[in-house]
Amino acid sequence: MNWATLAAIYFIIWWTVLFAVLPWGARSQHDSGEVVEGSEPGAPSLPRLRRKVMWTTVVATVVFGLFYASYATNLITVDRLAGLMGLPKLSD
């Protein structure tokens, strides 16, 4: 697998993990009792985006490492995935 494919896979994993990490520790302005006039009460009072980007990078790197290790050791192959989905194997 070339580096561009690996970078694209990492980017997709990172972006997916970001949406999973965004709600971590989020408190709305309504919950904290500090609603800024003219804003949505459900908006986060303190988003902590730098911390969330850091956690996203850590989690995405671990997930990508697991993916790459399973790919490099042939733990996951296209034939095995096809068999799990009930499709005919490609090597037949």
C-alpha positions as CSV (number, residue, x, y, z in Angstrom):
1,M,0.0,0.0,0.0
2,N,1.5,3.3,-1.0
3,W,1.9,6.4,1.3
4,A,-1.0,8.3,-0.3
5,T,-3.5,5.6,0.4
6,L,-2.3,5.3,4.0
7,A,-2.6,9.0,4.4
8,A,-6.1,9.0,3.0
9,I,-7.1,6.1,5.3
10,Y,-5.6,8.0,8.3
11,F,-7.4,11.1,7.4
12,I,-10.8,9.3,7.2
13,I,-10.1,7.6,10.5
14,W,-9.1,10.9,12.1
15,W,-12.2,12.8,10.8
16,T,-14.5,10.0,12.0
17,V,-12.9,10.0,15.4
18,L,-13.2,13.7,15.7
19,F,-16.9,13.5,15.5
20,A,-16.9,10.8,18.2
21,V,-14.6,13.0,20.4
22,L,-16.4,16.3,20.1
23,P,-19.1,15.6,22.7
24,W,-16.6,14.5,25.3
25,G,-17.0,16.8,28.3
26,A,-19.2,19.2,26.5
27,R,-21.4,21.4,28.7
28,S,-24.0,23.6,27.0
29,Q,-24.4,27.3,27.9
30,H,-27.8,26.4,29.3
31,D,-26.3,23.7,31.6
32,S,-23.6,26.1,32.9
33,G,-26.1,28.9,33.4
34,E,-24.0,31.4,31.3
35,V,-26.0,31.9,28.1
36,V,-24.5,34.6,25.9
37,E,-27.2,36.8,24.5
38,G,-27.9,36.1,20.8
39,S,-26.3,32.7,20.9
40,E,-27.9,29.2,20.9
41,P,-28.4,28.0,24.5
42,G,-27.3,24.5,23.4
43,A,-23.9,25.8,22.2
44,P,-20.9,24.7,24.3
45,S,-19.8,27.1,26.9
46,L,-16.2,26.1,26.7
47,P,-15.4,23.9,23.6
48,R,-11.8,23.0,24.4
49,L,-11.0,22.3,20.8
50,R,-7.2,22.0,21.2
51,R,-7.7,19.2,23.8
52,K,-10.2,17.5,21.5
53,V,-7.9,17.7,18.5
54,M,-5.1,16.2,20.7
55,W,-7.3,13.3,21.8
56,T,-8.6,12.8,18.3
57,T,-5.0,12.5,17.0
58,V,-4.1,10.0,19.8
59,V,-7.2,7.8,19.3
60,A,-7.0,8.0,15.5
61,T,-3.3,7.0,15.6
62,V,-4.1,3.9,17.8
63,V,-7.0,2.9,15.5
64,F,-4.8,3.4,12.4
65,G,-2.0,1.4,14.0
66,L,-4.4,-1.5,14.7
67,F,-5.7,-1.3,11.1
68,Y,-2.2,-1.3,9.7
69,A,-1.0,-4.1,11.9
70,S,-4.0,-6.2,10.8
71,Y,-3.3,-5.3,7.2
72,A,0.4,-6.1,7.4
73,T,-0.1,-9.4,9.0
74,N,-2.9,-10.4,6.6
75,L,-5.3,-10.7,9.5
76,I,-7.9,-9.0,7.4
77,T,-8.1,-9.8,3.7
78,V,-10.6,-9.1,1.0
79,D,-11.5,-12.8,0.8
80,R,-12.2,-13.0,4.6
81,L,-14.4,-9.8,4.4
82,A,-16.3,-11.2,1.4
83,G,-16.8,-14.5,3.3
84,L,-18.2,-12.6,6.3
85,M,-20.7,-10.8,4.1
86,G,-21.7,-14.0,2.3
87,L,-20.2,-12.9,-1.0
88,P,-18.1,-15.2,-3.3
89,K,-14.3,-15.0,-2.8
90,L,-12.4,-13.0,-5.3
91,S,-9.6,-15.5,-5.6
92,D,-11.9,-18.3,-6.9
